[in-house]
């Protein structure tokens, strides 16, 4: 087998580090699983043994790879990682989309992916430049939720709109014209929730696109963390 490299976005494969993310990868993206790496220190643990058995049943190669795991996770307590082949998702076009415009933080990205899955929002559009959704830090932060989602990448928001021109857009902005509770009432057909970069938010021109949406909060803070704002927005639009 070819030597595994430290993760780089140019690779056509990535890693799902941790027992739970690796298990989610195997359970929900079995055809993409290439190898299961396990650590000597955790080989006898119940979780690793269960994962090893499941991988063997699925025909996935299992190997002890302590050094590779150290390179991948940069943590001493990573007992397993699944090597998987990258793949672009396919959208259910009539279902809601979550659009992330230039997200830059791997922790936020992973949290948003996990939250989206929790609320049943499975179509995730990522507008580049953006943090790499296949970065092992994102995969681990999502607790493997990424493998149950349809994640697609676009080189610009214009490219996304060209493919999905008839959807109602709900860009979340600090200058949003419509409070969240009112915006939810304007859903009529397929829609997309659009969230901006952690530091800069969405560009001003997004205020003219669709229903610019405001999450009201105390003036004692200037803004909400992206993952929290996205979680609030997703919850509001899925409880309707």
C-alpha positions in Angstrom: 0.0 0.0 0.0 1.2 3.5 -0.8 2.6 5.6 2.1 0.1 7.9 3.6 1.0 11.6 3.6 0.3 14.3 6.1 -3.0 15.8 5.1 -3.0 18.4 2.3 -6.0 19.7 0.5 -4.4 18.7 -2.9 -4.7 15.0 -1.9 -7.6 13.0 -3.3 -8.1 11.4 0.1 -8.5 12.6 3.7 -8.8 11.2 7.2 -11.6 10.9 9.7 -9.7 10.9 13.0 -11.3 9.5 16.1 -13.3 6.4 16.8 -16.7 8.0 16.4 -16.0 10.0 13.2 -14.3 7.0 11.7 -17.4 4.9 12.5 -19.7 7.5 11.0 -17.6 7.4 7.8 -17.9 3.6 7.6 -21.6 3.6 8.3 -22.6 6.4 6.0 -19.9 6.5 3.3 -18.7 2.9 3.1 -17.8 2.9 -0.6 -15.4 5.8 0.1 -13.5 4.1 2.9 -10.0 3.1 1.9 -8.2 2.0 5.1 -8.8 2.0 8.8 -5.7 3.0 10.9 -5.6 1.9 14.5 -3.1 2.7 17.3 -1.3 0.1 19.3 -2.4 1.8 22.6 -6.1 1.5 21.8 -6.2 -1.7 19.8 -7.8 -3.6 22.7 -10.4 -1.0 23.6 -14.0 -1.9 23.0 -14.6 1.0 20.6 -11.6 0.2 18.4 -12.4 -3.5 18.4 -16.0 -2.9 17.3 -14.8 -0.5 14.6 -12.1 -3.0 13.5 -14.7 -5.8 13.2 -17.1 -3.6 11.3 -14.3 -2.5 8.9 -13.3 -6.1 8.3 -16.9 -7.1 7.6 -17.1 -4.3 5.1 -13.9 -5.4 3.4 -11.9 -2.3 4.5 -8.2 -2.9 5.2 -7.2 -2.5 8.8 -3.6 -1.7 9.9 -1.7 -0.6 12.9 -0.2 2.8 12.1 1.0 4.7 15.2 3.2 7.2 13.4 0.6 7.9 10.7 -2.0 8.6 13.4 0.4 11.0 15.1 0.9 12.9 11.9 -2.8 13.0 11.1 -4.3 14.0 14.4 -1.4 15.9 16.0 -2.8 14.4 19.3 -1.6 11.6 21.5 -5.0 10.1 22.1 -6.2 9.4 18.6 -6.8 5.6 18.6 -8.3 5.3 15.1 -8.7 7.1 11.8 -10.5 6.2 8.6 -8.8 7.0 5.3 -11.5 8.0 2.9 -11.7 9.1 -0.7 -13.0 12.7 -1.2 -16.2 13.2 -3.2 -18.5 16.0 -4.2 -22.1 15.7 -3.0 -25.3 15.9 -4.9 -28.1 18.2 -3.8 -31.8 17.4 -3.3 -32.8 20.4 -5.2 -36.2 21.1 -3.6 -34.8 20.7 0.0 -33.4 23.7 1.9 -29.8 24.7 1.3 -27.3 26.1 3.9 -24.8 28.3 2.1 -21.5 29.2 3.8 -19.9 32.2 2.1 -16.1 32.2 2.7 -16.0 30.4 6.1 -12.5 30.4 7.5 -12.5 28.5 10.8 -12.4 24.7 10.9 -14.1 24.4 14.3 -17.0 26.6 13.2 -17.3 24.6 10.0 -17.4 21.3 11.8 -19.9 22.6 14.3 -22.2 24.0 11.6 -22.1 20.7 9.7 -23.1 18.7 12.8 -25.8 21.2 13.7 -27.2 21.2 10.1 -27.5 17.4 10.3 -29.2 17.7 13.6 -31.9 19.9 12.1 -32.3 17.8 9.0 -30.6 20.3 6.6 -28.5 18.0 4.5 -27.5 20.2 1.5 -24.5 22.4 2.3 -23.0 24.8 -0.3 -19.5 26.2 0.4 -18.4 29.3 -1.4 -14.7 29.5 -2.0 -12.3 30.7 -0.8 -13.1 28.7 2.3 -11.7 26.4 4.9 -11.3 22.9 3.5 -14.4 20.8 4.5 -12.3 17.6 4.2 -9.6 18.9 6.6 -9.4 16.3 9.4 -10.0 19.1 11.9 -13.3 19.9 10.3 -14.3 16.2 10.0 -13.4 15.6 13.7 -15.3 18.8 14.8 -18.3 17.6 12.9 -18.1 14.3 14.7 -18.5 12.6 11.4 -21.7 14.4 10.4 -20.0 15.4 7.2 -20.5 11.8 5.9 -24.3 12.1 6.2 -24.5 15.5 4.3 -24.4 16.6 0.7 -21.5 19.0 0.6 -20.8 20.9 -2.7 -18.3 23.6 -3.4 -18.7 26.7 -5.7 -16.0 29.1 -6.8 -18.3 32.1 -6.4 -21.8 32.9 -5.1 -22.7 33.8 -8.7 -21.9 30.3 -9.7 -24.2 28.9 -7.0 -27.1 31.3 -8.0 -26.7 30.4 -11.7 -27.4 26.8 -10.8 -30.2 27.5 -8.4 -31.8 30.8 -9.6 -35.3 30.2 -8.3 -34.6 29.7 -4.6 -35.6 32.3 -2.0 -32.4 33.6 -0.4 -32.2 34.4 3.3 -28.9 36.2 3.8 -28.1 36.6 7.6 -26.7 40.1 8.2 -26.1 42.5 11.1 -27.9 45.1 8.9 -30.7 42.6 8.0 -34.0 44.3 7.2 -36.3 41.6 8.5 -36.1 40.1 12.0 -35.7 36.3 12.1 -39.2 35.6 13.4 -40.7 37.5 10.5 -38.3 36.1 7.9 -39.4 32.6 8.7 -42.9 33.5 7.7 -41.8 34.4 4.2 -40.8 30.9 3.2 -42.7 29.8 0.1 -41.0 27.1 -1.8 -37.3 26.1 -2.0 -35.0 28.4 0.0 -31.4 28.9 1.0 -30.0 30.2 4.3 -26.8 32.2 3.6 -24.2 32.9 6.3 -21.0 35.0 5.9 -17.4 34.9 7.0 -16.6 34.9 10.7 -14.8 38.3 10.6 -16.5 40.2 7.8 -19.9 38.7 7.4 -21.7 38.9 4.1 -20.8 41.8 1.6 -23.2 44.7 1.6 -24.7 43.7 -1.7 -26.3 40.6 -0.2 -28.8 43.0 1.5 -30.4 43.3 -2.0 -30.7 39.6 -2.5 -33.8 37.9 -1.2 -34.9 38.5 2.4 -32.0 40.0 4.4 -32.4 38.5 7.9 -31.5 39.9 11.3 -31.1 37.9 14.5 -31.9 40.4 17.2 -29.5 40.4 20.2 -28.4 42.7 23.0 -26.4 45.8 22.0 -23.9 44.7 24.6 -22.3 42.5 22.0 -21.4 43.4 18.4 -22.2 40.1 16.8 -22.8 36.4 17.4 -20.3 33.6 16.6 -20.9 32.2 13.1 -21.7 28.7 14.4 -24.1 30.0 17.0 -25.8 32.3 14.5 -26.1 29.5 12.0 -27.5 27.2 14.6 -30.2 29.8 15.6 -31.1 30.4 12.0 -31.3 26.7 11.1 -33.5 26.0 14.2 -35.9 28.8 13.4 -36.4 27.8 9.8 -36.9 24.1 10.5 -39.4 24.4 13.4 -41.8 26.3 11.1 
